[in-house]
Amino acid sequence: MAEFLIYSSDHNEYHWYLVADGGSKIAGSEKHYETREKCEEAIELVRRTAANATIVDRTNEETIEQVQARALDDVERPINDKPEPAMGRRR
């Protein structure tokens, strides 16, 4: 059975890896979390959303660095935080 493994760094930061049955790494957190609880929340977010995730081929649109930067922006934004609506002129 696959497992999420939580590790701590020498700086008391936490990160996670998802490993397959044989121990090979499938995925991991790009960011380090200040608390174990925040790390576990991130794992739960992955668990809830991955089952329904679709595959979108963007190989002709973005580089991996652009995708990672956008993904980090999304992770760091609180779930209930919605972008402010654009303020335009009314006619």
C-alpha positions in Angstrom: 0.0 0.0 0.0 1.3 3.5 -0.8 2.2 5.7 2.1 2.6 9.4 2.9 5.8 9.8 4.8 6.4 13.0 6.9 10.0 14.1 7.6 11.4 17.0 9.6 14.5 19.0 8.8 17.2 20.3 11.0 15.4 23.6 11.0 12.2 22.1 12.4 10.4 22.3 9.1 8.2 19.5 7.8 7.8 18.0 4.3 6.1 14.9 2.9 6.7 12.2 0.3 4.2 9.8 -1.3 5.9 6.4 -1.8 4.7 3.3 -3.7 4.5 -0.2 -2.3 8.2 -0.8 -3.2 9.3 2.4 -1.6 9.9 4.5 -4.8 8.9 8.1 -4.5 5.8 9.0 -6.4 5.4 12.7 -5.3 6.6 15.1 -2.6 6.0 18.5 -1.2 7.9 21.3 -2.9 7.5 23.5 0.2 8.4 23.0 3.8 5.8 23.5 6.5 6.3 25.3 9.8 4.3 22.7 11.7 3.5 19.0 11.4 -0.2 19.9 11.4 0.2 22.2 8.4 2.1 19.4 6.6 -0.7 16.9 7.4 -3.3 19.5 6.1 -1.4 19.6 2.8 -1.4 15.8 2.6 -5.2 15.7 3.2 -5.6 18.3 0.5 -3.7 16.1 -1.9 -5.7 13.0 -0.9 -9.1 14.8 -1.4 -8.3 16.4 -4.7 -6.1 13.8 -6.5 -8.8 11.2 -6.9 -10.9 13.5 -9.1 -8.0 15.3 -10.8 -8.0 15.3 -14.6 -4.9 15.1 -16.8 -4.3 18.3 -18.8 -1.5 18.3 -21.4 0.2 21.7 -21.4 3.5 20.6 -22.9 3.0 23.1 -25.7 2.0 26.0 -23.4 4.1 26.2 -20.3 7.5 25.1 -19.0 7.7 23.0 -15.8 9.1 26.0 -13.9 6.0 28.0 -14.8 3.7 25.2 -13.7 5.5 24.8 -10.4 5.5 28.5 -9.7 1.7 28.6 -10.3 1.1 25.5 -8.2 3.1 27.0 -5.3 1.0 30.2 -5.5 -2.2 28.1 -5.3 -0.9 26.1 -2.3 0.2 29.1 -0.4 -3.2 30.9 -0.9 -5.7 29.9 1.8 -8.5 27.7 0.5 -11.2 30.2 1.2 -9.2 33.1 -0.2 -10.8 34.2 -3.4 -9.2 36.7 -5.8 -10.6 40.2 -5.5 -12.9 41.1 -8.4 -11.5 43.5 -10.9 -12.6 47.0 -10.4 -13.8 48.4 -13.7 -15.7 51.5 -14.8 -19.5 51.2 -14.9 -21.3 52.6 -17.8 
